[in-house]
Amino acid sequence: MKKNLILVLIFFSSCSLLAQTGGDGLRMKESFWGVKFYNDNTLIRPKEVLNLMKADEEAYATFKKAKSNYDAAQVFGAIGGFMIGWPLGTAIGGGDPQWGLAAGGVGVLLLSIPLNNAFLKHSRDALRIYNKDLGSASARPTSVEVLPYGTGAKLVIRF
């Protein structure tokens, strides 16, 4: 009986010890819908990430490049989306759409893709530099996600 009680106590105490985590530092979570930044499990905007990185000059300079790419990608994406959406709305409304405008919108929208990729690359680099003192586990935490894939779903485990 005492052995069972001791085993149960050890089990529950080890579970609670494994569940406790310290500050994660800055981390980035990528998804289909965009990127989210977290500071100790609190959601923050890229502008706030830039302010936090002022203490580390190298990380600040790298994330400043990322932020400028992010801002440009947002502008090109919005303009391209408008240029595509206007003719589509006209077509749905029964008017005569200007498909040349939509084609131009696709071109402008395509400009935002390399800018977004540069943002992701520089963001990862800046977070790695900023979190180097915290250890590699906080820079890239393990995550398990179920994502849409074709007509089904896929299980993605990142570590």
Beta strands, then each sheet from edge to edge (+ up, - down):
strand 1: 26-31
strand 2: 34-39
strand 3: 42-44
strand 4: 143-149
strand 5: 152-158
sheet 1: 1+ 2- 3+
sheet 2: 4+ 5-
end
